[in-house]
Amino acid sequence: MSEISVIVLAAGFGTRMKSKKAKVLFELCGEPMLVHILKKAYEISDDVSVVLSYQLDEIKKVVLKHFANTKIYKQDVERFPGTAGALRDVLFNSNKTLIICGDMPLVKTNELIRLTSATADVALGVFEAKNPFGYGRVITKNGEIQKIVEEKDATSEEKLVKSANTGCYCFKSEVLKEILPKISNQNSQNEYYLTDSIKLAKDMGLKCHAVMVDEDNFMGINDKFALSVAEGIMQNEIKENLMKQGVLMRLPKSIYIDSRAKFQGECELQENVSIIGECVIKNSIIKSSSVIEDSVVENSDIGPLAHVRPNCVVKDTHIGNFVELKKANLTGVKAGHLSYLGDCEIGSGTNVGCGTITCNYDGKAKYKTIIGKNVFIGSDSQLVAPVKIEDDVLIAAGSTVTMDAKSGSLVISRVKQVNKDGFYYKFFGDKNVTK
């Protein structure tokens, strides 16, 4: 028998999100809120379960993609609605059971460990609410929970209490097995509430302890405004940690960084930068208003106003303003401005002139452009894929390249210029005539 099992309650409809999407799949800093919670759960135990109902298949797919060993239970919300109803079919195979909510993505591992370390029969996470209105009040005496009172049932004196229920519990599993069948739905909502477990435990003479936690960390996400607040808190934590590790940020409040991004060496992020997805940034400068998505950037400078789309590898390279990369592998390249480089490999020493395009799509399929080392690409050139340019090639400005080029070649593809003397005056009239 394992010491601790973790159960995540994620069966709610999330109606206040006003979306067809399941609430727990809304993302914060690049990952669904449920994934953030499961990461914390797996830091505590290898025995983790999720209880689902609404959009079960969609959520299950996401959960198992990230954590393949997670047990999935379906709540019978028709017959057994409510937080206690969610646990009705769950198997308890450990000494203790930690129950946490699926809409609390800011929860911290150390606070969950404090819950699981409590010696009481039942431990409840409790926070001092800045504004307790609407919360169930937790009435305590010397750390022992006396009762939980809902707002509508609280006396004027009880309403002054700021201790509020997080909805996160740790039970001795044998106690939970004994209490669950005793919880009834005799209430205005006809639901089975886990909060009733406290009174039942007290009536059985069991110990119920309050474990004080931080309100922000146990913030529940019930609407899109709360989602934005939580993401702001998570962003601040991510950026603070990175700056303490040596990442330089200009105007950090304007910067967005995905929770999966990794930084190595000495890096700088300027204002309005977005680092999205599983990026690795190493010894590089990302300049103002640039976007990096699911790519590797090493010993390079990007931007300003550049866009590195997914699956790029950029090393020892200068990418200037208004340059867009997509599935590009660049090493030792200079692309100063106004270019699109998609589905390509470009070797070291190559200079990409202003207005260069790798034409990678024919309307049906994508094709690759391979450019060797020390290639000079003149401004306003188009390379129509599939095409291969070997090392040491000069491509004249304004060329449309449709054929492979061998090493040492000059590639030029443009109409010969013709100057017709006097045509301006023939077209517009005599040069001495003033309009």
N, C-alpha and C positions, 0 to 999 in steps of 0.2 A: 504494500500500500504506500502510495506517495504521501509526502507530508502535506502538500498544498495543491488544490485544484483551483483553477480560475474559470469563472463563468461570466461571459459578457452578454448582457441583455441588449438585443438589437432587433426586437420584433415590432417596434412601434411604427405607426403610419407616418409620423412626421408631417402632419397636415399643415402646420404653420409655416413650413418651408415653401408651401404653394408651388409644388413641383411634382411631376410624375416620377422623378428620380427618388430613390430611397434616401432618407436623410443621412444615414451612416456612410453613404457613398460620395457625399459632397466632399470636395478636396480642400485641404489646408496645406499650403506650401508644397503642392505637387502630389500629395497622397491622400486617399480617402481617410476621413476621420477615424473609421473603424481600424484601418491599418496602423495608424499611430497608436491606438489603444492596444492592439494585439502585440505590437513590438514591446510595449511595457509589460504586458501579461507574460510573454515568453522570457522576459528577464527574471521573472519570479518562479515560473514553473514550466515544465514540458507538457503538463496536462491541462490543456486549454479547450474550453467549449464555447460555442456561440449559439445563442437561442434566436431564431429567426421566425418570421411569418410573412410580412409584406415584402413582395419581390424577393422571395427566398432564393430562387435560382440565380438571379443576377448577383445578389450579395454573396452567395455561396461560391460562385465562380471566382470572385475577387479574393475572398478569404483563402481559398485553397490554392490560388495562384501564388500568394505570398507565403502562406503557412499551410503546407500540405497535410500536416498531421492534426489539424484542428478538427475537433468533433463538432458536428452540426446537428442541432435539435430544432424541430419545428414546434412552435407553440400552437396549441389548439385555442385560438383566440375566441372562437364562437362559444365554447363551453367553459373555458378557463382564462378569461381575460385578466390583465393586471400583472404586476411584477412578481407576485407569488405564483400566479397561474403559469408564468413562463418557466418555472422550475419544476413543474409537476412531473414531467417525464424524464428529467435529467437524472443520470446515475451518479451517485456520490461515492467515489472510490479512494478518498484521501482522508487524512486526519482533520484537515481544515478546508473550508471552501470559501474562497474570496469571490464576492459578487460585485461586479462593476458595470457601469452603464456604457452603452455603445456610443453615446453622444458627448463624451468628455475627453476630447483629444489632447487636452493640455495636462492631463494627469501625470504625476511624476512617480517614478519607480520607488524612490525612497519613502514617499508617503504611503504607497501601497504596502511596502514592506513593514512599515510601522503598524499598519492595520493587521497584517498577518502575524505580527510578533506579539500582539496583545494576548494576555493570558486568560482573558474573560471567556465565557461561553459564547457571548456575542459581542463583537466590536463594531461600532458604527462610526464612519467618518463624519465629523462635525466641523463646521466653520463658523467664524464670527462674521455674519453678513453685514456689509456696509448699509444695505437697505433690506431689512428682513421681510418686508411686505410680500405676501404671497407664499412664503416658505412655511413648511411645517416647523414649529419650534421644538427644539430638543431641550427638555427640562432635565438638568443634571444636579447632582449633589456630590461634591468631592470626586468628580470624574465618573461617578456612577449614574447611568441614565435612569431617570425616574419614569419618564413617559415622553411620547411625541404627540404634540397637539397641533392639529391643522389650524390654519389661520381663521377659518370660519367658526371653529369651536373654541378658540382661545379666549380667556378672560382678558380684561384690560391690562391686568398685571402681567399675564403671560405674553401678551403682545409686545411688551417692552423687552422681552428676552431676544437677543440677537443670535443665539446659537441655532444654526439651521442644519437640516439633514442633507447630506450629499447624495443619499441613495446608494452608497457603497458600504457593504457589510463584509465582515469575516465571521463565519460561524464555525464552531466545532461541528464537524459533519454529522455526528450522531445526534447532536442537538437539532440541527436543521431538519434531519429526517423525521424527528419526533414532532417538530413544530409545524411543518408544512401542512400535514393533513388537518390540523386544527384551525387553520386560517379559513375564514368563511367569506362569502361575498355579500353579507348582510350590511350593505351600505348604499348610499344614494346612487352610486355608479354601477352597482352589482358586479364589482371587480374584486379580485383577490390581491390584497395589498401586502407587500413585504413589511411595511411599517408596523402592521399588526403583530409581527413576530416579537417586537420588543415587549409589548404588554403580556403576551403569552409566556415569554421567557421569564418575565418578572413574577407572574402568577405561579410559575413552576419553581420559584426560588433560585433562579439562575442569575449569574452576574452578567450585566450589560454595561460595557465601558464605552465612553466617548473618547475617540482619538481625534485631537484637534489637527486640522489641515488648513492649507491656504485656499481661500475662496476662489481666486483666479484659476488655480490648477484644477479645481473640480467644477469649473464653469460648464453648464450644460448648453448645448447648441439646439435651440428650438426654432430659430428663424434665420433669415439671411443676414440680418443686421448682427445678430450674435455671432454668426459665422465670420463676418468681417472683423469683428472685435477680437475673436479668438485667433484669427490668422495674423492680425497685427501684433498680438502678444507673442505668438510663435516666431514671427519674423524678427522681432526685437531680440529674442533669445538667440536665434541663429546668428544674427549679425554681431551681437555682443561676444559670443563665443569665438567667432571667426576673427574679429578684431583683436581679441586677447591672444589669439594664436598667431597674429602677425599680418593679417590681411588689412591693407590700407583702404579705407572707404571715404570718398568725398560725398558729403551730404547723405549719410547712410539711410535717413528716413525715406529718401527717394528711390532706394535700390530694392529690388526683389530678388531673393535667393531661395531656390528650391531646397527643401529639407534633404534631398538626396545628393546635392552637389558636394564635391570634394575640392579642397584647395591645398596645394603643396608649394613649398618654397615661399618666395616673396611675391605677392600679387597685389595689384591695385585695381579697385573698381571705382569708376567715376560716377557722377550723378546720373540718375535715371536708367541705370543698367538693369537688365533682367537676365538672371541665370536660371534657366528652366530645365528641369529633368535631371538625368544622371550625368551631369557634366563633371569633367576633371580639368581644373585650371591650375597650371603649374608655371611659376615664374613668369607671369604675363600681366599685361596691362589691358584692361577692357575699358575703352574710353566712352565718353558721354553718349547716352541714349542708344547703346548697342544691345543686341539681344543674342544670347548664346543658348542653343537648345540641344540637349543630349549629345554633346560633342566633347572632344579633347582639344584643349588649347595649351601648347607648351612653348615656353621661351618666345612668345609672340606678342604683338600689339594689335588690337582689334578696334576699329572705329576711328572717329566717332560715327554714329548713325550707321553701323554695319549690322548685318543679320547673318548669323551662322546657324543654319537650320540643322535638323538632326543628322547624326551619323557622319559628321565631319571630323577629320584629324588634321590639325593645323599646328605645324612645328616650325620654329625658327623663321617665322613669316610675318610680313607686314600686310595687314588688311586695312585699307583706308575707308573714307566715308562713302556711303551709299554703295557698298559692295555686298552682294548676297552670295552665300555659299550654301550648297545643298549636296550631301553625300560627296563631299570633296576631300581629297587627300592631298594636302599641300605641305611640302618641306622646302624651306629656304626660298620662298616665293615673295615677290613684291606685286601687290595688286592695289594700287593707290586710290582708285576711285571709280565709281559708276560702272560696275561690272557685275555680270551674273555668271557664276562658275558652278554649274550643277553636274553631278554624275561624272566627276573627272579626277584624274591623277596628274599632278604637276610637279616636276622635279626641281631640284635646287638651282639657284641662279637665274631662274626664269622671271622675266618682267612682263606683267600683264598690263597693257595700255588701257587708257580710259575708254569705256564703252564696249569692252570685249564681252562677247556672249558665247557660251558653249550651248549650242542648240541641241538639247538632249531629248526632245519629245516631238514625234512626228504625227501626233494625234491619236496614236494607238499604243505605242510602246516607248519606253525610255532607253536611250543608248548612251554609251560611255565615250568620253574624250580622254585620250592619253597624250600628255605633253611631256617631253623629256627635259633634260637639263639645259641650262643656258639658252633658252629660247627667248627671242625678243618678239613680242606680239604688239604690233602697232595699234594705235587707237582705232576704235570703231571697226573692229574685226569680228567676224562671226565664224565659229568653227562648228560645222554641221556634223553631228555624231551619227554613226560611229566613225571616228577618225583618229589616226595616230600620227603625232608629230615627234620625230626623233630628236636627239640632242643637237644643239648648235644649229638651230634653224632661225631664219629671219622672216617674219611675216609682215608684209607691208601694210601700212595703215589703210583701212577701208576695204580689206580683202574679205571675201566669203570663201572659206576653205572647205572643200567638199571631198578632197582626196588626201591620202596619206602623204607625208613629206619625209624624205630621207635626210640624214645628218648632213649638215653643211649647205642646205638648200636656201634659196630665196623663194618665198611663196608670194605671188602677187596675183590678185584676181579682181580686176576692176576695169571699167570702160576707159579707153584712152581719152584723155582730155582734148577737147577741140575749142580753140578760141576764134570767134568770128568777129573780125574788126568792123566797127561801126554799127553792129546790129542793134545796139541800144537805141541809137537815134532813128534807125529805120523802124523800130517797133513803137517808140514813143513819139517820134517826130523830130524835126530839126532841132539841133542842140541850141540854136539861138532863139528858139521860140519859148517864151516864158508862159507857163500856165497861170 
